[in-house]
Amino acid sequence: MPVQLTAPLAQDLLPIAGVRIGVAEAGIRKAHRKDLTVFLLDEGSAVGAVFTQNRYAAAPVQVCREHLAAGQGIRALVINTGNANAGTGQSGLSHARQTCTALARSLGLHHEQVLPFSTGVIMEPLPLDRLLAGLPMALSDAAQPQTETGDQWLGAAQGIMTTDTLPKACSQRFELDGRPVRATGIAKGAGMIRPNMATMLGFLATDACVTPALMDTLARRLADASFNRVTVDGDTSTNDSFVVVATGQAGNAPITDLDSPAGQVLLNALTMVARQLAHAIVRDGEGATKFITVQVEGGRDNAECLLAAYAVAHSPLVKTAFFASDPNLGRILAAVGYAGIHDLDVNGIDLHLGDVHVVKAGGRLPEYKEEDGQRAMKAAEIVVRIGLGRGTATETVWTCDFSHDYVTINADYRS
């Protein structure tokens, strides 16, 4: 069960002017469910994206990079679930390109104006015939009258799910130049999550006006504040993609600098959406029973804080101890010790578990009692605070525990 996470409601999601969405059941997945989604973007929309750093990048990721570099102006996205089209060689690239060509032809666009995305099982051929046959249904759904509720966004959030137990979507209202602005995002992911760029799949749209040259920077800064700070199991997917769209239909003065007052308002509002989606992925982590915040303070720089935070968050020994509510907290110290901070003085380390002070000056606090540690570990949400005693830098990573169900889900993933 997800950790204190509920499914979004359509009435809580905001349609975005300049974005139309269609969802269809193309039969790509084994189960009978929606598995093909298209986003249609009005002319003038600006798009930015970041992708996986896995060298075995999936075919759609490679094609997305090519099409964004072409500079034609992105007008459509097509997403399939049930098949990752990764590890599929030249045929996989051909299938991704044929998908873009087919959708572009239906819309009167150039094929480089379409971005493809896939998620699912790796190294299986993409069932291109079923995907192409499903495109007219998805386009027909996108042509339906738009409502003021976020039904289409909720349908898209459901249509991109794989092992997720709940769809992930949220919205935000804010103002720029006195004009009302909206942002809505969806994401999918529950396992194979240590993105090192974004998330498995995430799509965020706003009707704000942002200069196209700023979009990749915007996507990177959003990812670094949210999806780049989560991990479920330490595995970086072959398909990770995060796309940000600004349709420009809110009527604000174009934002050209994220560090300007208007740029900061935009960045803060979109970060709230991205971070909520990132947290939802961790809360819905495969088999997760606890949501864990790992906060590292007192580093010389942010990089070494992240080294320590991820060492703790990735450790199977730490994560299984949290599942069992077993205060075997020496595992946390061991993870900090092997994190790669080569000149770390362990005598400066402090450790708090929630409100329980466990370690001071590198050793067990005399007043610490194991029953207090166990009490803290039984909570559904836990904060691990680690002090390095080396400087003023701070970083935070969000993760979950490892349960028996994680193994079961992944052992049965293809069945």
C-alpha angles and dihedrals in degrees: 000000000000115000107253092323127133131190115265119250121232091232090059093056121084124221112230119225109240095029125096122180133200128185129192143174105242099166095245092128121062091234120068103254142112109291108156125069133177128194115200115199125200119241112275095037115141120220133195129175147176126203143196121296090212106122088218090068114176121251094254090052090054091048092047090055091050094049095046090050090052090068096214094136117260114251104165144029125200121195129185128186127199095053128053097199086217126136087021100119124208093340089059091052090049091051092050091050093046089052090055092046093051094049092043091052091053091051100040092246137129113261091241089063090069125079119202126208131184135183133179136062117012124229096021119120113254110248091234096175092059093044093051091045089054096052096082089053092051091047091049089053090050090053093061116110112277117240131204090248122079097245092133092049091049090048090051092049088054093043095058097049123118116164091352112125093204135027115253119220139133142166140212135200122207141146134249120185088351092301123121113249131189135204129186129177141181132192141177130206140111105158138023086046122156095104101178085199115029131319137298091274127347132164124186125178134184133178090223118121110245126168110252092233089064098051100088090049090049092051091048094049092047091049093049091053095048127003094034089059100057133084134174103173108352095252119129111216124230090228106045110148134164119186128188121196127192112188096187094221098122090081099231122142108274112270110231101165126043090203092058118098091258091043091054092050089052094045094048093048095047091044089058089056095044093046093049089053092047091050090049090057091055093044088053093044112147106280093350119163099168137044110217128195114200110197118184117194136180099038124151088234140356093259095064091044088057091047090057095040094051093044088059095040093049098045111113089202092055093044095049090048089056091050090053093042085234111155093215087145097164084083089068092052091048091053092051089049095056095039092105102257092138100192096040114147103212090197087075097057123116125184130196125181105200105306093340118103106214109164132028126181091356098306140084112284107244091227094052115115123197092224088061090052091049091050090054092048094053092066119104090229120042133181118208110195117192123186117202096186093217107104145320105290119119133188134175131208127185123214143149138229129268115245135177088262093064090065092043094050093049095042089055097036097114098037 
